[in-house]
Amino acid sequence: MGLQISSRPPVMTLKKSVDTAEPRPAPRMTAEDRREQIIEVAVRLFSQRGFRGTTTKEIAVAAGVNEAIIFRHFSTKSELYAAIIDRKANSAAMKALRTALAEAIEQSDDRMVFETLAFHMLEFHERDDTAMRLLLYSALEGHELAEMITRNYILKTHQQMAEYVKKRMAEGVFRRMDPMVAVRCFMGMIIGQVMNKKFFLRASGQMTPKITNRQAAAAFTDLFLASMTNNDYVGRRPRRKH
C-alpha cells in the first residue's frame, strides 16, 4: 500500500499579538478595585518589559478593559507612575520598616538602627520581585519614574540615616566623615546582596550563599560599625589619649 500525500496545503494559525488582541471582558468591579487592578497589571508589565516596551493598550488588554478605562482612572501616565510608587511605599513591609526604624533611632541604638534597615530592606525585596526591576528599567531608560522614586523614597531614607550618622558623630560615637557617603556605603551592601540573589547568581547558575536575611543584616551592620566607631569614645565622653 503506497504512501498517500495530501495535496491540500497545511493550515496555519496565528495568535493575535498583544497590540491587536481585543481585551477579554473583565468582571464588574468597583471603581477602587478596578484602579487597583490596573496598577497591579501595569506593575507586572513594566517590570517584565520596561516602560518603553509597554503601551497603555497592552495594559488595557491584560486587564481586560478598554484603553479608555485606563485614562478614566489615570488621566496621564505620570499619574499612573505616581500611583505605582504610592503602592510600593505604603505596602505593609515599608510601613513596618518605617515604624521599626523610628523606634531604633529614638533609642539611639546603633546596631538596632542599621540592622533593622538592612533586614527590612532585604525582606522587602525578597518578597517583591517587581520593585528592583522597576527601579532598574526606569533608570536605564532615563524614565521619569526613576527621578520620582529617588526623590520620594530613596533620597528621604538616605537623608534620614545621614542625619542619624551626623548626630552620632557629634556625640563622639562615630568617627568624622561625610555622613551621606557613610550611608551610601551601607546601602550599597544591601543593594548588592539583593541584586546578587535576584539577578547575577541566579543567571550564572550558581547557588546563592546560604545566608539568611537576618544573618546578612547582622554581618553588614558589623562591618559598618567596625569602620565607623570612634575607638577613642568611652561611655558618653571621648577617651583621652595618654
N, C-alpha and C positions, 0 to 999 in steps of 0.2 A: 504494500500500500504506500503510494508516494506521499511526500510531504506537501501539504496544501498551504499556499501562501495567500493571504487575503490581499485583494487589490485595493481595499479601502485604506486611505491614509490614517495614521494614528490620530486619535483625538487628543488635543492638547487643551489643558485648562489652566487659566492664570488666576491667581488670587489677587484681589484688589490691594493696591498699596494703601498705606495709611492716608496718603494725600487724597485718594479718590474714593475711599470707602465711605459709605454713609454711616452716620452714628446709629448704633443699635439703640432702640428706645430704652431709656433708663426708668427705673421705678420712680414713682412720685415721691418727692422729698419736701421737707420744709425748706424755706429759703436758707436758713442757717446750716442745715445738713447738706444742702447742695453746695453751698460755699465751701464747706469743709472738704467735701468730696473732690471738688475742683482743685483745691490746694494740694490734697494728697496725691492726686493724679499728676499734677504739674511737678511736684517734688520728685516723684518717681521718674518721669520722663526726662526732666532736666538733669537728674543725676546719672541717667543712662546715656544720654545723647548730647548733653551740653545745652547751652542756651541758643546758640546759632543753629543747632541741629534740630530744634524743636519749635513747631509752629503752634499758634493758638488753635488752628484747625485740628491738629493731631491731638491736642489736649482734649478738645471737644469730642472727638471720635472715641478716645479712650474712656472718657467719662460718660459716653452715651447720650450726649446732648448736642443741640445745635450750637454752632460757634457764637451766635448772638447771645446765648445764655452766659458765656464766659464774660462778655463785656457788660452784661447786665449786673454781674456781681463785682467786676473789676473794670472800671472804665478805661484804665490804662494798664500797660504791662508793669509799670512801676508800682501800681497798687497791688498787683499780684505778687511781685517780688517782696514788697513790704510785709504782706500777709505771711509769706513763707518764713521770713526772718522772725516775725512775731510768734509764729507757731513753734519754731525751734527754741527761741529764747524763753518762752513761757511753758515749756514742757515740764513735766514733773521732775525730771532729772536736773534741769537747770535751776528750778526753784529750790530743790534740795541742796544744790551746790551753794547758792547764794546764802541760804539760811545757815548752813554749817560753817561757811567761810566767815560770815559776820560774827558768829559766836566765837570762833577761834581767834579772830582779830581782836575782839573785845577783851579776851583773856590774855592777849599778848603772848600766846603760846606758839613759839616759832615753829616747832615741829608739827603741831596740830594744823597751823595755818597752811604750810606748804604741802604737807601730806594730804590734807583734806582737798586742796585744789587739785593736786595730781590724781588722786584716787577718783574723784568725781568726774574729772575730765576723761580719764581712761574708761570709766564705766559708761559714760555717755556715748563715746564713740564706739565702744564695744557693742552697744545695743542699737546704734543708729548707723546704718550703712550709707545713708544719703548725705549727711552733714559735711563730711570731709570731701566728698565728690563735688558737691555744690560749690564749696569754697574753692577747690582747685580749678574746676571748669570756669567759674566766674573770673578768677584771677588770670588764667591763661588766655581767656578770650577778651580780657580788658572790659569785662561786663560791669555795668553799674552796680550790680548786686555785691560785687567784691568790696566796693567802697562802702556800701551800706552795712555789710557785715562787719567790716573793720571799724567803722565809726560807731555803730550802735552796740557792738558786743565785744569784739576783741580788744579795742583800744580802752574801753571802760574797765575791763578786767585788768589789763596791764597797768593802767593808772592807779587803780585801787591797790594793787600789790606793790607798785613803786612807792606809793605813799606810806605803806606799812614798812617797807625796807628803809625808807628815808627816816622814819620815826625811830626805828631800832638803831640806825647809825647815830642819830642824835643822842640816843641814850647810851651809846658806847658799846652796845652788844655786837653790832656788825661793824666790820672794818669799812673804811670810807672808799666809795667808788660811785660811779653813775648808777643810781637806783634802777633806771629803766633798762640799762644794759644787763644788770644782775637778773632782773625779772625775765628778760628775753632769753637769757641763757637757761634759766629754769624751765621756761615754757618750751624751749627747743628740745629738751629731753623728753618731755611729754609727747609733743607732736611727732618727734622721731619714732617713738615707740608705737604710736597709733599708725603711722604710715608704714612702718615695717610690718606690722601684723596684718594690715589690711591690703597692702599692695605688693611690696617688694619680696618679702619672704614667701608669700603665697604664690606670686608669679614665678619665682625661681624654683618652686617645688620643695624648698627647704621647710623643715619643721620649725614652727615658731618656738623659741626657747620656752621651756616650761617654767614660766614665772607668772604668778597671778598679778592682777592689777594692784592688789594691796601690797604685794612684795615689791613691785616696780615703784609704786608711790613712795614706799619707805626707803628704797635704795636711792632714788633721785633726791629725796629730802636729805639723806645722809651726805651725799656728795655736795649738795648746795650749801648746807650748814657748815660742813667742814671747810669749805672755801671762803665762806662769808664771816664766820665767827671771829670776833676780835679776841685773840688769845690773852691780851692784857686786861680783859674785863673779868672782874670777880664780883659776884653779887650785884650791887647797884652802882659800884664805882670802878673805874678802870684800875687795874693793878699797877702799882708803881714799880718802875724799873729800879733796881739797885745798882 
